[in-house]
Every structure is written in C-alpha cells, then in structure tokens.
C-alpha cells in the first residue's frame, strides 16, 4: 500500500497529494444535506473514492509519460466531483431564491462553505491535469505549450531548469484565484486557462455572495 501512494519513481509530482485532497472533497460532499446531494449520497461517494484510489494504478511509474487510461480516470473523477458540487450550489441558490425545501438557514451557510472549499480542490485538479497536457507530458513540452507561467519559470533564483509544478502548486493557484477572483503570482497563458479561471472565480464569488446574504438574513 505504501508503494502505491508514496512511489518514489514519480515523486517529482506525487499522486498521493491529489488523492489526499480529493478524499477531503468527497468527505465535504458526503456532509451536504440530502436536498443538496446529486443521486444516492454514499453510492456517488463510493464511485468517486474508487476513481481516487485507481489513480495509483493508472498513473505510470515514471516522470514523463502519456497515458490515455490515466487521463480518462482523472477527467471522469473531475467531472463527477464538479457535477455534484454544481448541483449542490444550484440547490443552495434554489433554497434562497424560492424558499424551497426544509433546509435551515444555518445548514445552507455550512453547505455553502463546503461547496466553496470543494470548488478550490476540484479546480486545482482541473489546472493540474490541463497545464501542458498533464503531469506526464509537462516535463517534455516547450515553454510555449504551457498554460500557466509560474514564478520559478521566470527566475531561476527560486527554481531550476528541472523544476516542475506539482498538484500542490495548482491547489495554491486555485486557492488564490478563489479568494482574490484573479491571478496573483501565477499567470494564465492560454485562453482555456483564462476561461477556466474565470469560471472558478465566478462560482466562488456567487457562493460567497450567497453565504454572506444568508448570514446577514439570519443575524438581522
């Protein structure tokens, strides 16, 4: 088991970083009220869990690779968590705008916070898999093919020619975009990166606005 999650052959971009964070996202989704859950709660969580674990088996044990099976695994996982999170946000909005359902105001606030945190995690996964074709191809591409410009690429004082971003770097990128609603130290280069960051910032702003509005309503 340790070999599967902590394999040193591709430790330059450890898979277990993504796995651990994605397990948190699944746990957050399981904690949502029934009215905000897409499909059978534990069945969906079980399928997501299997996809997370299968990353250990579908990821080749080398730094540079091109695996269609792994990419299908990641995109299916990202799509599933995104769909569940999107449905949860839709449910929160529906409750607030139409006063539908029996979910209390405090439950909606907590649900909004969980959706916001999951949004950060899942977009970190999207960025990780999108940039330069994913972890397996990133080290072999030209600079012009990158989707994001990290500070380490601009100044070797903070990096090296062998430096390459890992999932943690993309999670940080996702966090700053969700909080600042704009890029900070890492800039999007491609149009698809810009559109994905725009989508994440929009979802984050909408979620924060909903939670804030409900909190004010409860306190007044």
C-alpha positions as CSV (number, residue, x, y, z in Angstrom):
1,X,0.0,0.0,0.0
2,X,2.8,2.4,0.8
3,X,4.3,1.8,-2.6
4,X,1.0,2.7,-4.3
5,X,0.6,6.0,-2.5
6,X,4.2,7.0,-1.9
7,X,6.0,5.6,-5.0
8,X,9.4,7.4,-5.3
9,X,9.7,6.7,-9.1
10,X,7.3,9.6,-9.8
11,X,7.8,11.5,-6.6
12,X,8.6,14.6,-8.6
13,X,4.8,15.0,-8.8
14,X,3.4,12.8,-6.1
15,X,-0.1,11.3,-6.8
16,X,-0.9,11.0,-3.1
17,X,-1.0,14.8,-2.8
18,X,-4.0,14.9,-5.1
19,X,-5.5,11.7,-3.6
20,X,-5.5,13.1,-0.1
21,X,-7.0,16.4,-1.1
22,X,-9.7,14.8,-3.2
23,X,-10.7,12.5,-0.4
24,X,-11.4,15.7,1.6
25,X,-13.6,16.9,-1.2
26,X,-15.6,13.7,-1.2
27,X,-16.0,13.9,2.6
28,X,-17.2,17.5,2.2
29,X,-19.8,16.4,-0.3
30,X,-21.0,13.5,1.8
31,X,-21.6,16.0,4.6
32,X,-24.1,18.0,2.5
33,X,-27.8,17.9,3.3
34,X,-29.9,15.3,1.3
35,X,-31.7,18.1,-0.5
36,X,-28.4,19.3,-2.0
37,X,-26.9,15.9,-3.0
38,X,-26.9,14.6,-6.5
39,X,-28.1,11.0,-6.6
40,X,-27.6,8.4,-3.8
41,X,-25.1,10.1,-1.5
42,X,-22.9,7.1,-0.5
43,X,-23.1,5.5,-3.9
44,X,-21.7,8.6,-5.6
45,X,-19.1,9.0,-2.9
46,X,-18.1,5.3,-3.3
47,X,-17.6,5.7,-7.1
48,X,-15.5,8.8,-6.5
49,X,-13.4,7.0,-3.9
50,X,-12.7,4.2,-6.3
51,X,-11.6,6.6,-9.0
52,X,-9.3,8.3,-6.5
53,X,-7.7,5.0,-5.4
54,X,-7.4,3.9,-9.1
55,X,-5.1,6.9,-9.8
56,X,-2.4,4.8,-8.1
57,X,-2.8,2.0,-10.6
58,X,-3.4,4.1,-13.8
59,X,-0.5,6.5,-13.3
60,X,2.7,5.2,-14.9
61,X,5.7,4.9,-12.5
62,X,7.9,7.4,-14.4
63,X,8.3,11.1,-14.7
64,X,7.4,11.5,-18.4
65,X,4.5,9.5,-19.9
66,X,1.4,9.8,-21.9
67,X,-1.4,7.5,-20.5
68,X,-4.9,7.7,-22.0
69,X,-6.2,5.4,-19.2
70,X,-4.9,7.7,-16.5
71,X,-6.3,10.8,-18.3
72,X,-9.7,9.2,-18.6
73,X,-9.6,8.3,-14.9
74,X,-8.8,11.9,-13.9
75,X,-11.2,13.6,-16.2
76,X,-14.0,11.2,-15.1
77,X,-13.2,11.9,-11.5
78,X,-13.0,15.7,-12.0
79,X,-16.3,15.7,-13.9
80,X,-18.1,13.7,-11.2
81,X,-17.0,15.9,-8.3
82,X,-17.7,19.1,-10.4
83,X,-21.2,17.9,-11.2
84,X,-22.0,17.0,-7.6
85,X,-20.6,20.4,-6.4
86,X,-22.5,22.3,-9.1
87,X,-25.7,20.5,-8.1
88,X,-25.1,21.5,-4.5
89,X,-24.7,25.1,-5.4
90,X,-27.8,25.0,-7.6
91,X,-29.7,23.6,-4.6
92,X,-28.5,26.4,-2.3
93,X,-29.5,29.0,-4.8
94,X,-32.9,27.4,-5.2
95,X,-33.5,27.3,-1.5
96,X,-32.6,31.0,-1.1
97,X,-34.4,32.4,-4.1
98,X,-37.6,30.4,-3.8
99,X,-37.5,29.4,-0.1
100,X,-37.9,25.8,-1.2
101,X,-37.2,22.8,0.9
102,X,-36.8,22.3,4.6
103,X,-33.1,23.0,4.9
104,X,-32.4,25.6,7.6
105,X,-30.5,28.8,7.1
106,X,-27.6,27.7,9.2
107,X,-27.4,24.4,7.2
108,X,-27.3,26.5,4.0
109,X,-24.4,28.6,5.3
110,X,-22.4,25.5,6.2
111,X,-23.3,23.9,2.9
112,X,-22.1,27.0,1.1
113,X,-18.7,26.9,2.9
114,X,-18.3,23.2,1.9
115,X,-19.2,23.9,-1.7
116,X,-16.6,26.8,-1.7
117,X,-13.9,24.6,-0.3
118,X,-14.7,21.8,-2.7
119,X,-14.6,24.3,-5.6
120,X,-11.0,25.1,-4.7
121,X,-10.0,21.5,-4.6
122,X,-11.6,20.5,-7.8
123,X,-10.3,23.4,-9.8
124,X,-6.8,22.6,-8.5
125,X,-7.3,19.2,-10.1
126,X,-8.5,20.7,-13.4
127,X,-5.5,23.0,-13.5
128,X,-3.1,20.2,-12.7
129,X,-4.4,18.0,-15.4
130,X,-4.8,20.7,-18.0
131,X,-1.5,22.5,-17.8
132,X,0.8,21.3,-20.6
133,X,-1.2,18.2,-21.1
134,X,-1.0,16.9,-17.5
135,X,1.7,15.7,-15.2
136,X,3.1,13.1,-17.6
137,X,3.7,15.5,-20.5
138,X,4.5,18.7,-18.7
139,X,8.3,18.0,-18.3
140,X,8.6,17.2,-22.0
141,X,6.9,20.2,-23.6
142,X,8.2,23.5,-24.8
143,X,7.6,26.7,-22.8
144,X,5.1,27.9,-25.5
145,X,2.8,25.0,-24.8
146,X,2.4,25.8,-21.1
147,X,-1.0,27.0,-19.8
148,X,0.4,28.8,-16.7
149,X,3.5,30.9,-16.0
150,X,4.9,30.1,-12.5
151,X,7.4,32.5,-10.9
152,X,10.0,29.7,-10.9
153,X,10.0,29.7,-14.8
154,X,10.9,33.4,-14.8
155,X,13.7,33.5,-12.2
156,X,16.0,30.5,-11.6
157,X,16.9,32.0,-8.2
158,X,13.6,30.5,-7.0
159,X,13.7,27.4,-9.1
160,X,15.8,25.5,-11.6
161,X,15.7,24.2,-15.1
162,X,14.4,20.9,-13.8
163,X,11.7,22.5,-11.7
164,X,8.1,21.5,-12.5
165,X,4.9,22.3,-10.6
166,X,3.0,19.6,-8.7
167,X,-0.6,19.3,-7.6
168,X,0.2,21.4,-4.5
169,X,1.2,24.3,-6.8
170,X,-2.1,24.1,-8.6
171,X,-4.1,23.8,-5.4
172,X,-2.4,27.1,-4.3
173,X,-3.2,28.7,-7.6
174,X,-6.8,27.6,-7.2
175,X,-7.0,28.9,-3.7
176,X,-5.7,32.4,-4.6
177,X,-8.0,32.6,-7.6
178,X,-11.0,31.7,-5.4
179,X,-10.1,34.3,-2.8
180,X,-8.8,37.2,-4.9
181,X,-11.0,36.4,-8.0
182,X,-8.0,37.0,-10.2
183,X,-4.5,35.6,-10.8
184,X,-1.8,36.5,-8.2
185,X,1.8,35.2,-8.7
186,X,0.9,32.6,-11.4
187,X,-0.4,34.0,-14.7
188,X,-2.7,32.1,-17.2
189,X,-1.2,32.0,-20.7
190,X,-3.6,30.0,-22.8
191,X,-7.2,31.0,-23.5
192,X,-8.5,27.8,-21.9
193,X,-6.6,28.6,-18.7
194,X,-8.1,32.1,-18.6
195,X,-11.7,30.8,-19.2
196,X,-11.3,28.1,-16.5
197,X,-10.0,30.7,-14.0
198,X,-12.9,33.0,-15.0
199,X,-15.4,30.1,-14.3
200,X,-13.9,29.3,-11.0
201,X,-13.8,32.9,-9.9
202,X,-17.5,33.3,-10.9
203,X,-18.5,30.2,-8.9
204,X,-16.5,31.4,-5.9
205,X,-18.0,34.9,-6.0
206,X,-21.5,33.5,-6.3
207,X,-21.0,31.1,-3.5
208,X,-19.6,33.8,-1.2
209,X,-22.4,36.2,-2.0
210,X,-25.0,33.5,-1.3
211,X,-23.4,32.6,2.1
212,X,-23.0,36.3,3.1
213,X,-26.6,37.1,2.1
214,X,-27.9,34.2,4.1
215,X,-25.7,35.1,7.1
216,X,-27.0,38.7,7.1
217,X,-30.5,37.5,6.9
218,X,-30.1,35.2,9.9
219,X,-28.3,37.9,12.0
220,X,-30.8,40.7,11.3
